[in-house]
Amino acid sequence: MKKIHSLLKMWIFHVPLHCLAAALALVAVMMISFAATGQALTAQQKAIVAKGARHEKAGWIYLHIEGAPYARGFQHGYLLSKEISDGLRTTRINWEYETSMDWPWLVEKSTGLFLNRIDKENLEEMKGIADGLKAAGVNTSLEEIIAYNAWIELRSYWWPQELSRMKNEPAEGGRESCSSFIATGSMTVDGKIVLGHNTMSSYNEFYSNVILDILPEKGHRILMQTSPGWIHSGTDFFITDAGLVGSETTIGGFDAFDENGIPEFTRMRRATQDAGSIDEWCDIMKKGNNGGYANSWLIGDIHTNEIARLELGLKYIGFERKKDGYFAGSNVAENLKILRLETNRDETDISHMAVSRRVRWKQLMKQNAGKINLELAKQMEADHYDTFLEKESPDGRTLCGHGELQREPAGWPSVPYGPAGTIDAKVVDSKMASQMSFDARWGSACGRPFDAAKFLEQHPQFDWMKDILVSRPSEPWVTFKAGE
């Protein structure tokens, strides 16, 4: 231990001042790892980890990983070992409470579904994550990391089909979340692209507070929001050095899934890393589509100022593109084939949170045509106008969602006072994207804090969440840039 301490001390002494914070964080993780495992990293492992970096800012964790797939994964698993371990714990608790099924059972099912359908590069990166975690003293496996990465499509797409077979009842549609828009041409101040997105999620789920900067050996550099331990985004807000920007919103009320398809999480990562154009990105996403995590994808190319919307159902696909105008997403499919034949959504029921937000996007875009820039995008993401109540009212139906304040069910959350809503906000324009940067706010888009202890005291029906429900303080907007 004394020898390790001496080596780390020498290493820190030679770290440039601007990297000192990240270096100190790395040392802390390395010391924790040593204490947990009783073993130091090998020389090869140290060389791998040294190319990664992490630092924290305003509730976010910035993580830089680079190199070959396994090395990137090892950096990721080692440097975020504490956060990934907590994410695995939280996921397991949620899964077992919601379904009554054991987590190891799901891992086994996931392995059979996905292991042979994941491309070699993504599989190598996940192997690296698992090994990085083990080196830091976290007991896990490649199979568990696969199930963890596939959590959204397992929980919300595969499981409803499996449950319907068990209970001999129709499957319920997958969960819906997120609000987003992308605008260009006459809609924006400079005629170029502006993209805004906020994630809507259950507050009892793991944090999606990682800004992941990936510099791969092959393919395009990516800066995206994600969860600790994921090779894809999941919350799906990204920019690449190919000039692509993108986000998505879930297609609500969707209940299809093809077990023989390619998992969504691996397609998303391949598309984002490999594609050099909107067409290439969409082609990769469509190939082998399994219906898992069915989304309306909003994609832009800052070199051409073109924007597109790709809606992936299972049997049906919608695609539109334009160089003037906007697309918005609020969990209602715009393609009529998908809407009528693959969902149970009524797009006129404004009491439902997805429809009320869809209407609000139409209002805001009409009111702000020609005015949209980064600051206005931030304001729209924090909007609290309820189009059903026709007044300002932060609740589950507003773009900045607050399910914890919703007195009656509004689609999602499906119960009164459900602890779910907007957990972040991100915006980017063409200028920022060209510099591989974007602005982000952790926690509610409006800055309203969430006090977990107070909430549970007021709503004891959710006391099963006491070990995983985490407070979210008010955080400021901050800027992230690849390499910094």
N, C-alpha and C positions, 0 to 999 in steps of 0.2 A: 504493500500500500504506500509506503514511504517513497519507493522508487517511482510509482505512478504519479504521486503528488509532485515530485521533482520534475518529471518529464512535462507534466501539464504546465507547471510554472514557467519552464523554459519556453514552451510553445506560446503561451500567452504573452510573454515578453516581446516576442517577435511579430505579434499580430498588429496590423495597422490600426491606428486609433479609430478610424471610422467603422471598423469591423469589431471593435472591442465588445460591444453589447452582445452581438451574436456569439462571439467566442466564449464569453463568460457563461451564456446560456448553455452552450455546448458542453463546457466543462462541468456545469452543474449536473447535466444529464449523464455525463460519463461517470462522475463520482457516484451518482445514485445507482447507475448500472453496476459498477464495481461492488458496491455494498450489497446489491440484491443478488448478484450471481457469484461473487467471490472470484471472478475472473476478469482480467483486463482484456480489452480488444487486442487482436493480433495486429501486427504491423500493417498487413494488407487492409484490415478493417479500418484502422485509423486513417490510412490514406484515402479510403473511400469516403468516410464520414467527413473528412476535412474539406471536401469539395461541396458539401452542403452547408446551409446556414439557416438560422431561424431568429426572429425577433418578434416582439409583441408590441402592439400599438392600438389603443382605444378599443380593447376587447377582441381584436383580431390577432391571429398568429400568421406572420409571413414566413413561408418556408420555401427556400430555394433548393432544388435538387437538379443534378445534371449527370451526363455521361450515358453509359450503357444501361439497358433496362434493369438488370439486377442491381447495379450500383445505385441507380436512382431510388429503387425500392428500399435498399438497405439504409440509405440516408434518411428516407422518409420514416421508415419504421423505427429507427434508432432515435432520431431527433424528436419525434413526436410520440415516443413510447408511452408516456403518461397519459396523453390525450387519447391515443388510440385504445389503450387499456380501458379508459373510462367510457369511450364510445362503445366498445364491445360489451362492457358490463351493462350500460344503459339499454342497449339494443336487446340484450338477452332478457332483461327484466320486462321491457315492453312486450316483447314477443310472447313470453310465457304467461304474462297476465292477460293479454288480449286474446290469445288462442287456446290456452291451457295445454299447449303442446311444448315438449322439451326443446331447448335450444340445440343440443346435440342431434336430435332427430331432424331438425331443419337443416343443420350443416350436412348431414348425410344425404338428405333429399337434394340439396343444392349441388352437392358434388356430382350426383348422378345426372342432374339437369344440365349443368354448365361446364364442368371441367373439360370435356372434350370439344367444347364449342368456343373456347377462348383462344384467340390467336397467340402465337408463341411469345411475342414481345410483351403483351399485357400479362401473360402468365409468368414470365420471368420477373417482371416488376413486382408482382404480388408475392412471388417467392422471396424476393429481396425484402419486402416489407415484413413478411413473417420472420425471416432470419434476423433482421434488424431488431425486431421486437424481442426475439429470444436472447439476443446479445445484451439487451437492456434488462433482462430478467422477467420478461412477460411471457407466460406460457400460452402459446397459440400454435396454429398450424396453417399451412397454405389453404387447406379446405375451409377453415374458419374465416380466413381473409376473403375468400371467394364469396362465401355466404354473406359476409358483412358488406362487400361491395354490391352484391345483388339484392340488398335488403329491400329496396323500394319495389322492385318487380316481384320479389318473393312475397312480401307482405300484402301488397295491394293488387297483384295481378294473378300470380300463381295460386296463392292461398285461397282467395275467394272461389276459384274453380275447384280446388281440392275440398274445401268445406262444403260446397254444394253437392259434391258426390257423397260426402259423409252423411249429410243431413237430408239428402234427396230433395233439395230445394233450389230454386234459381239462384245463381250467383249475384251478389251485390256489386255495383259498379265501384271501380277504384276510387281512392281518395283524390281530392282535387286541391290545388293550392297554387299560389303565386299570381302576381300581376305584372304585366310587362307591356312595353310599347317600343316600336322603332319607327323613326320618322326621317324623311329626307326631302330634298327639293324645296318646294314652296312652303312646306310645313315648318322648316327650321330657319333660324336667323341667318345662317351663312350658306344655306342651300346644301349643306353636307349632313352626314348621318349623326343622329343622337339616339342613344339607346338607354332605356331605364328598366330596372327590374327589382322587385322585392320578393323575397321568399316568404311564403305563409306555411307555417308548420306547427305541429303540436309542441308546446313548450317543454313537455316531458321527454322529448327525444334528444339525441346527442347534438352537440353544438356543430353547426356548419360554419365555423368561424375561422377557417383556414384560407389564406390567400396563397395559392400554390403557384410557384414560378418554376416551370419545367423547361430545362434546356437539354433536349434529347440529343443523343448521338446522331440520329437520323430523323428528319422531319422538321416541323416548325416549332418554334418556341411558343409556349402557352403561358398565359397568366389568367388564372381562373379561381373562382370561389369553390371550395369543396369542404368535405368533412375529414377529420383526421383518419388516415389510413385508406382513403379512397383513391383509385387511379383515375376516376372520372370526376365530373363535377357534382352531379346529383341535384344541386340547386341550379346548375346550368346557367352561369354567367361567365363568359370567357372572351378573350381577345387573343389573336395569334399574330406572329410576325409575317404572315401571309396577307395581312390586312383584313382578316375576317373578324367580325364581332358577332356575338350571338347570345341568345337567351331562350327560355321556353316557359310555357305554362301548361300544366297538365290538362288533358281532355277529360272533363268530368263525366261521371256516369258511364264510364267505359268498362266493359266486363269481358273482354276477349283476351286469350293468351294461347300461344302456340309453343308447346314444350320442345318442339324440334327446331325452333329458330335460334338465331344468334342473340345472346343476351344484350339488352340495350346498353348496359354500362360499358361493354367492350366496344360496341359500335360507336358510341359517342366519343370515346377516347381516340379510336382510330381515325374517325372523321376529323376531329379537331387537330390532331397532330399531323395527319398525312395530307389533308386537303389544301389545295392552293387557290380554290375558287368556290363560289356558292354551289355550282353544279357538282363539283367533285365531292363537297361536303355532303350534299343531299344524296348522291348516289351511294356513298358508303353507308349512310344511315338506312337507306331503303333495302340494301342487300341483306337478306336473311332476317328481315324484320319479324320479331316474335310477338309483337303487340305489347310487350312489357314496357311499362312507363310510357304510355301513349301520350304524346305531347304535340302542341302547336309550337314549332320552332320558328323564332324570328332571327333571321340572319342578314348581315350587311357586309358589303365589300367597300372599304373606304377608298379604294383606288378608282372605283367606277361610280360610287355613291348609289349603287343599286341595293335595294332591300328585297327580301323574299320571306314568304311564310310557307313552311313545310309542315303539313299536318299528317302525322302517321297514325292511322288506325291499325287494323290488322289486315282486313280484306281491301280496305279503301285508303287512298292517299290523296291529299289535297295539296296543290302547289300554285302559288301566285308570286309574281315578281313585278317590281315597278321602280322607276327612278324619280318619281314624284308622288308624295303622299305618305301614308303611314299604315302600319299593321299594329293591332293591339291584341293582347291575350288575357283572358280572364276565366279560363276553364270551360268555355263553351265552344264546341267545334263550329267552325265557319263553313267547312265543306258539308254540303247537305247529305251526301251519301254517308259520311261518318256520323253526322248528327242524327239522322233518322234511322240508320240501320245498325249502328254500333254503339249508340248511347241511349240512355233513358231521359235525356235532358229536354225540358220544355224551355225553349229560349225566350219565351214571353213572360214567364213567371218571375216577376221582379222582386218577389219576396225572397227568392233564393239568392244567396250571396254571389254566385257566379254571374247570374243575369244582372243583378243590381250593379256589379262592378263593370260589366260589359256596357251597360247603359252610361255609366259615369265616364268611361273612356270616350265614348262618342261625344258626350257633352264637352269634355275638356279639350278634345282635339278640335272641335268646331270653334270653341271660344279662343283657342290659342294658336290657330293656324298662322304660320309666319313668325311666331314669337318663340318657338321652342329652342331652348339652349340648356346647358347643364343645370343652371340654377332653377329654371322653371321645371325641369325634369325632377329635381329633388322635391319641389313643392308638390308636384302631382303624385309622386310616390307616397307622400305624407298626407294625402287628401282624406278628409273625414266626412264627406257629404254622402249621406245615405239616400239613394234615389228612391227607395221604397217609402221611407218616412218623409222624404222631401225636406230634409233639414240636416244641419251639421250634427252628427251623432256618432262618435267613435264606437264602432261595434263590429260584428262579424261580416257585415255587408259592405264595408267601406274599403277603398283601395289600400289604405293603411289599416289592416284588419285587427280587431280586438275582440276575439271570441270570448275572452274572460269577462267582458262587459255585456255580452249578449244575453238578454233575459229569456228569449224564446229561440228555439232551433231555427236556423236560417240555411239549412243545407249542410254546412260544415262550419264549425263543429255541429254534430248532430244532437247535442244535448245543451240545455241552458248553462251558461257560464263555463263552457268548455275552455280549458286553458290552451288556447291555440290562436294563432294570428300571425301578423307580420313580425319577422325576427331580424330583418336587415333591409338595406336599400343600397343599390349600386347604380351609378350612371357613368356613361362614357360618350365622348363625341369623336369625330374623325381625328381631330388634332391629338387628343390624348391617346387614342388607339395607335396612331402612327409612332408615338413615343413609348408604346407598351405600358400604358398606365391607365388607371381609372380611379374614381372616387367611390368610397364605400362608407356606410354607417352601420355599425353593429347594434343590434337591439331594434326596437320599434323605429320605423322610418320617421315618425314624428318626434322621437326622443322621449316618449312617455316610458317611465321605468316600470318594471314588473317585480313585485316583491313576493317571492314564492312562499315565505313563511306566513305572511299576512293573508295571502290568497287561500292557503290551506286551512288557516284558522276560520276564515269566513265560509269556506266550502269544503267541509269534511268528507263529502262524498268522493273526493279525489285523494283521500289520505294514503292510498296505495302508492302514490307518486312521491311520498315524502323523501325517499332516498335518491331520487333522480330529477325532481323538479328544481330548477336552478333560477335564482333571481337574475334579472337583466337590468342593470343600471342604465341611466341615460348616457349615451356616448356621442361624441362629436363626429362630424364628417371628416374623413382623412383621405389622403391620396397614397396609392400604392403604385410602384413602378418596378418593372422587372429588373433585377440586379441590385435593387436598393432596399 
